[in-house]
Amino acid sequence: MRKEYIIAIAIILGSIIISVASYLGSTFEYRSKLNVCEEIMREKADIKSAEFKKLVKLCKRQINLD
């Protein structure tokens, strides 16, 4: 009976690992572009300001258009 539980847990954990790896792999390019854009915008605006949030939203829109 214990062995049956271990197999089920192993399958569930394996599925989680595969799905996380797939998500991170498929969004790598988007996350890279967003990080670069955020770094550039931090230099131009205060990090805590509303202007920074607006600039990041513009970055996200621009990335999605590519």
C-alpha positions as CSV (number, residue, x, y, z in Angstrom):
1,M,0.0,0.0,0.0
2,R,2.8,2.4,0.8
3,K,4.5,1.8,-2.6
4,E,1.3,2.9,-4.4
5,Y,1.4,6.3,-2.6
6,I,5.1,6.8,-3.4
7,I,4.4,6.2,-7.1
8,A,1.5,8.7,-7.2
9,I,3.5,11.3,-5.4
10,A,6.5,10.8,-7.8
11,I,4.2,11.3,-10.8
12,I,2.7,14.5,-9.3
13,L,6.1,16.0,-8.4
14,G,7.4,15.1,-11.9
15,S,4.5,16.8,-13.5
16,I,5.0,19.9,-11.5
17,I,8.7,20.0,-12.3
18,I,8.0,19.5,-16.0
19,S,5.3,22.2,-16.1
20,V,7.4,24.8,-14.3
21,A,10.4,24.1,-16.6
22,S,8.1,24.4,-19.7
23,Y,6.7,27.7,-18.5
24,L,10.1,29.2,-17.7
25,G,11.4,28.1,-21.0
26,S,8.6,29.5,-23.0
27,T,8.6,32.9,-21.3
28,F,12.4,33.3,-21.2
29,E,12.5,35.8,-24.1
30,Y,9.7,37.9,-22.7
31,R,11.1,38.1,-19.2
32,S,14.5,39.0,-20.6
33,K,13.1,41.9,-22.6
34,L,11.1,43.1,-19.7
35,N,14.1,43.1,-17.3
36,V,16.1,45.1,-19.8
37,C,13.3,47.6,-20.2
38,E,12.8,47.9,-16.5
39,E,16.6,48.5,-15.9
40,I,16.5,51.3,-18.5
41,M,13.4,52.9,-17.1
42,R,14.8,52.8,-13.5
43,E,17.5,55.1,-14.7
44,K,14.9,57.6,-16.1
45,A,12.4,57.6,-13.3
46,D,12.0,57.1,-9.5
47,I,11.5,53.4,-8.7
48,K,8.6,54.2,-6.3
49,S,6.9,56.8,-8.6
50,A,3.7,56.3,-10.6
51,E,5.7,57.3,-13.7
52,F,7.9,54.2,-13.3
53,K,4.8,52.0,-13.3
54,K,3.4,53.7,-16.4
55,L,6.8,53.2,-18.2
56,V,6.8,49.5,-17.3
57,K,3.3,49.1,-18.7
58,L,4.4,50.7,-21.9
59,C,7.3,48.3,-22.0
60,K,5.0,45.4,-21.6
61,R,2.8,46.6,-24.4
62,Q,5.8,47.1,-26.7
63,I,7.1,43.6,-25.9
64,N,3.8,42.1,-26.8
65,L,3.7,43.8,-30.1
66,D,7.0,42.2,-31.2
